[in-house]
Amino acid sequence: MESNKICRSCLRNTENLRNIFSTEEILGQHVQLSEILASCFSVLITKNDGYSENICLKCFQLAKLSYLFRKLLKALQQRKTCREHYDILR
């Protein structure tokens, strides 16, 4: 089995893969997939670490959804914090 055809996340052998060091546009920002995995799942990914550098489309979609959900939660928390500071100043 060729390691470049294996999903790093679920270990499935598939042709439809995305390189984890490629950049994706999400909410108007260019984000590297490895950064998404690192920020959402605390996984350190480096080139030439002996693991596949690809993830399948299903895992990519799950990672992207997790990233969007994390950004939403952070934005809501920031909004709440801003509102609390505003209330203190009034």
MARSE-189462 format. One record per atom (N, C-alpha, C): atom name; x, y, z. Coordinates in Angstrom, 3 decimals, always signed. Example, Ala and Ser with C-alpha at 12.3 -4.5 7.8 and 13.67 -1.06 7.14 Angstrom:
  atomo        px        py        pz
      N   +13.190    -5.690    +7.800
     CA   +12.300    -4.500    +7.800
      C   +13.200    -3.300    +7.800
      N   +12.850    -2.250    +7.080
     CA   +13.670    -1.060    +7.140
      C   +12.900    +0.030    +7.870
//
This chain:
  atomo        px        py        pz
      N    +0.834    -1.174    +0.000
     CA    +0.000    +0.000    +0.000
      C    +0.887    +1.249    +0.000
      N    +0.591    +2.191    -0.854
     CA    +1.371    +3.420    -0.930
      C    +0.929    +4.378    +0.175
      N    +1.898    +4.887    +0.946
     CA    +1.550    +5.769    +2.061
      C    +0.961    +7.096    +1.591
      N    +1.239    +7.484    +0.344
     CA    +0.681    +8.741    -0.148
      C    -0.792    +8.606    -0.532
      N    -1.351    +7.395    -0.482
     CA    -2.767    +7.190    -0.780
      C    -3.551    +6.809    +0.476
      N    -2.926    +6.988    +1.645
     CA    -3.562    +6.650    +2.912
      C    -3.886    +7.936    +3.658
      N    -5.089    +7.993    +4.211
     CA    -5.489    +9.141    +5.019
      C    -4.754    +9.092    +6.356
      N    -4.104   +10.169    +6.692
     CA    -3.354   +10.254    +7.948
      C    -4.282   +10.132    +9.156
      N    -5.509   +10.554    +9.005
     CA    -6.450   +10.583   +10.117
      C    -7.167    +9.250   +10.343
      N    -7.779    +8.713    +9.303
     CA    -8.584    +7.493    +9.467
      C    -7.912    +6.244    +8.898
      N    -6.767    +6.418    +8.245
     CA    -5.965    +5.330    +7.656
      C    -6.643    +4.617    +6.491
      N    -7.670    +5.235    +5.928
     CA    -8.314    +4.655    +4.753
      C    -7.434    +4.812    +3.525
      N    -7.458    +3.826    +2.669
     CA    -6.742    +3.866    +1.398
      C    -7.715    +4.406    +0.352
      N    -7.427    +5.574    -0.194
     CA    -8.344    +6.203    -1.137
      C    -7.579    +7.088    -2.117
      N    -8.209    +7.397    -3.212
     CA    -7.612    +8.267    -4.231
      C    -7.925    +9.739    -3.956
      N    -9.066   +10.007    -3.303
     CA    -9.517   +11.382    -3.074
      C    -8.931   +11.927    -1.781
      N    -7.764   +12.539    -1.891
     CA    -7.047   +13.031    -0.716
      C    -6.665   +14.493    -0.874
      N    -6.439   +15.142    +0.247
     CA    -5.919   +16.508    +0.257
      C    -4.622   +16.509    +1.043
      N    -3.652   +17.224    +0.539
     CA    -2.375   +17.331    +1.236
      C    -2.556   +18.228    +2.458
      N    -2.072   +17.785    +3.615
     CA    -2.285   +18.550    +4.846
      C    -1.444   +19.824    +4.908
      N    -0.514   +19.970    +3.989
     CA    +0.278   +21.196    +3.951
      C    -0.230   +22.162    +2.886
      N    -1.348   +21.806    +2.249
     CA    -1.957   +22.721    +1.284
      C    -2.763   +23.773    +2.042
      N    -3.055   +24.852    +1.348
     CA    -3.799   +25.957    +1.948
      C    -5.225   +25.951    +1.421
      N    -6.168   +26.141    +2.327
     CA    -7.581   +26.204    +1.978
      C    -8.120   +27.581    +2.343
      N    -9.086   +28.059    +1.576
     CA    -9.736   +29.317    +1.930
      C   -10.981   +29.002    +2.741
      N   -10.987   +29.494    +3.972
     CA   -12.116   +29.274    +4.871
      C   -12.492   +30.622    +5.473
      N   -13.723   +31.028    +5.260
     CA   -14.219   +32.318    +5.739
      C   -13.321   +33.472    +5.298
      N   -12.846   +33.376    +4.066
     CA   -12.022   +34.435    +3.501
      C   -10.576   +34.448    +3.960
      N   -10.194   +33.465    +4.764
     CA    -8.812   +33.377    +5.231
      C    -8.156   +32.152    +4.635
      N    -6.872   +32.264    +4.335
     CA    -6.111   +31.130    +3.825
      C    -5.471   +30.421    +5.010
      N    -5.860   +29.164    +5.197
     CA    -5.415   +28.388    +6.352
      C    -4.836   +27.069    +5.867
      N    -3.704   +26.693    +6.423
     CA    -3.097   +25.408    +6.086
      C    -3.820   +24.309    +6.869
      N    -4.107   +23.189    +6.202
     CA    -4.822   +22.097    +6.859
      C    -4.103   +21.614    +8.110
      N    -2.791   +21.596    +8.078
     CA    -2.035   +21.169    +9.262
      C    -2.290   +22.108   +10.442
      N    -2.507   +23.394   +10.178
     CA    -2.821   +24.351   +11.241
      C    -4.213   +24.105   +11.806
      N    -5.141   +23.717   +10.944
     CA    -6.490   +23.382   +11.409
      C    -6.424   +22.192   +12.353
      N    -5.710   +21.158   +11.941
     CA    -5.588   +19.964   +12.775
      C    -4.883   +20.284   +14.087
      N    -3.876   +21.125   +14.035
     CA    -3.140   +21.493   +15.250
      C    -4.013   +22.299   +16.204
      N    -4.761   +23.265   +15.682
     CA    -5.554   +24.133   +16.555
      C    -6.794   +23.442   +17.114
      N    -7.397   +22.570   +16.348
     CA    -8.623   +21.908   +16.809
      C    -8.360   +20.651   +17.627
      N    -7.287   +19.955   +17.312
     CA    -7.083   +18.640   +17.911
      C    -5.747   +18.484   +18.633
      N    -5.007   +19.570   +18.769
     CA    -3.704   +19.546   +19.460
      C    -2.768   +18.482   +18.901
      N    -2.730   +18.393   +17.582
     CA    -1.872   +17.430   +16.898
      C    -0.750   +18.197   +16.207
      N    +0.486   +17.885   +16.561
     CA    +1.628   +18.523   +15.920
      C    +1.965   +17.763   +14.648
      N    +1.963   +18.472   +13.530
     CA    +2.231   +17.854   +12.237
      C    +3.425   +18.549   +11.608
      N    +4.417   +17.756   +11.233
     CA    +5.590   +18.299   +10.559
      C    +5.846   +17.500    +9.289
      N    +6.474   +18.150    +8.343
     CA    +6.825   +17.460    +7.099
      C    +7.874   +16.401    +7.387
      N    +7.827   +15.351    +6.598
     CA    +8.797   +14.255    +6.687
      C    +8.857   +13.612    +8.072
      N    +7.690   +13.496    +8.727
     CA    +7.661   +12.862   +10.043
      C    +7.362   +11.362    +9.967
      N    +7.292   +10.852    +8.739
     CA    +7.077    +9.424    +8.559
      C    +5.626    +9.023    +8.386
      N    +4.720    +9.976    +8.555
     CA    +3.297    +9.700    +8.389
      C    +2.819   +10.249    +7.045
      N    +1.663    +9.780    +6.622
     CA    +1.073   +10.278    +5.385
      C    +0.856   +11.784    +5.491
      N    +1.055   +12.480    +4.404
     CA    +0.835   +13.926    +4.370
      C    -0.524   +14.259    +3.759
      N    -1.433   +13.287    +3.749
     CA    -2.740   +13.473    +3.136
      C    -3.861   +13.078    +4.086
      N    -5.018   +13.724    +3.910
     CA    -6.232   +13.283    +4.585
      C    -7.326   +13.141    +3.536
      N    -8.251   +12.232    +3.790
     CA    -9.344   +11.996    +2.845
      C   -10.354   +13.142    +2.926
      N   -11.230   +13.201    +1.958
     CA   -12.198   +14.293    +1.903
      C   -13.150   +14.273    +3.092
      N   -13.518   +13.079    +3.562
     CA   -14.416   +12.976    +4.720
      C   -13.743   +13.563    +5.962
      N   -12.497   +13.198    +6.202
     CA   -11.760   +13.737    +7.351
      C   -11.505   +15.230    +7.184
      N   -11.270   +15.661    +5.951
     CA   -11.090   +17.086    +5.688
      C   -12.355   +17.853    +6.057
      N   -13.513   +17.332    +5.648
     CA   -14.782   +17.999    +5.964
      C   -15.016   +18.055    +7.474
      N   -14.702   +16.963    +8.172
     CA   -14.850   +16.948    +9.635
      C   -13.916   +17.962   +10.295
      N   -12.684   +18.034    +9.822
     CA   -11.722   +18.989   +10.374
      C   -12.172   +20.425   +10.100
      N   -12.651   +20.666    +8.893
     CA   -13.120   +22.004    +8.527
      C   -14.323   +22.403    +9.386
      N   -15.256   +21.486    +9.582
     CA   -16.425   +21.750   +10.415
      C   -16.005   +22.043   +11.860
      N   -15.065   +21.280   +12.371
     CA   -14.552   +21.506   +13.729
      C   -13.899   +22.880   +13.838
      N   -13.154   +23.249   +12.815
     CA   -12.485   +24.550   +12.782
      C   -13.512   +25.687   +12.788
      N   -14.544   +25.554   +11.969
     CA   -15.590   +26.575   +11.912
      C   -16.330   +26.674   +13.241
      N   -16.626   +25.532   +13.855
     CA   -17.309   +25.509   +15.140
      C   -16.444   +26.172   +16.214
      N   -15.163   +25.887   +16.204
     CA   -14.228   +26.490   +17.165
      C   -14.179   +28.005   +16.990
      N   -14.137   +28.468   +15.745
     CA   -14.121   +29.909   +15.478
      C   -15.417   +30.562   +15.953
      N   -16.547   +29.882   +15.754
     CA   -17.837   +30.400   +16.209
      C   -17.852   +30.548   +17.727
      N   -17.408   +29.514   +18.428
     CA   -17.382   +29.572   +19.888
      C   -16.472   +30.689   +20.390
      N   -15.324   +30.850   +19.753
     CA   -14.406   +31.925   +20.149
      C   -15.035   +33.299   +19.909
      N   -15.717   +33.457   +18.779
     CA   -16.357   +34.734   +18.458
      C   -17.466   +35.043   +19.458
      N   -18.249   +34.033   +19.825
     CA   -19.317   +34.239   +20.803
      C   -18.746   +34.601   +22.168
      N   -17.667   +33.942   +22.555
     CA   -17.024   +34.249   +23.834
      C   -16.485   +35.677   +23.836
      N   -15.876   +36.073   +22.729
     CA   -15.335   +37.426   +22.624
      C   -16.460   +38.457   +22.686
      N   -17.563   +38.156   +22.029
     CA   -18.707   +39.066   +22.032
      C   -19.257   +39.225   +23.450
      N   -19.355   +38.098   +24.166
     CA   -19.841   +38.124   +25.546
      C   -18.898   +38.954   +26.417
      N   -17.603   +38.754   +26.250
     CA   -16.612   +39.504   +27.023
      C   -16.714   +40.995   +26.725
      N   -16.875   +41.353   +25.464
     CA   -17.015   +42.762   +25.088
      C   -18.270   +43.360   +25.716
      N   -19.357   +42.599   +25.694
     CA   -20.613   +43.073   +26.272
      C   -20.456   +43.281   +27.780
      N   -19.764   +42.367   +28.455
     CA   -19.548   +42.503   +29.899
      C   -18.720   +43.746   +30.210
      N   -17.690   +43.996   +29.415
     CA   -16.868   +45.193   +29.624
      C   -17.681   +46.466   +29.365
      N   -18.526   +46.429   +28.370
     CA   -19.376   +47.574   +28.064
      C   -20.312   +47.851   +29.233
      N   -20.908   +46.794   +29.791
     CA   -21.826   +46.957   +30.920
      C   -21.110   +47.542   +32.136
      N   -19.864   +47.163   +32.352
     CA   -19.087   +47.691   +33.475
      C   -18.837   +49.186   +33.288
      N   -18.576   +49.593   +32.049
     CA   -18.269   +50.996   +31.765
      C   -19.494   +51.901   +31.809
      N   -20.672   +51.336   +31.700
     CA   -21.889   +52.161   +31.695
      C   -22.239   +52.646   +33.046
//
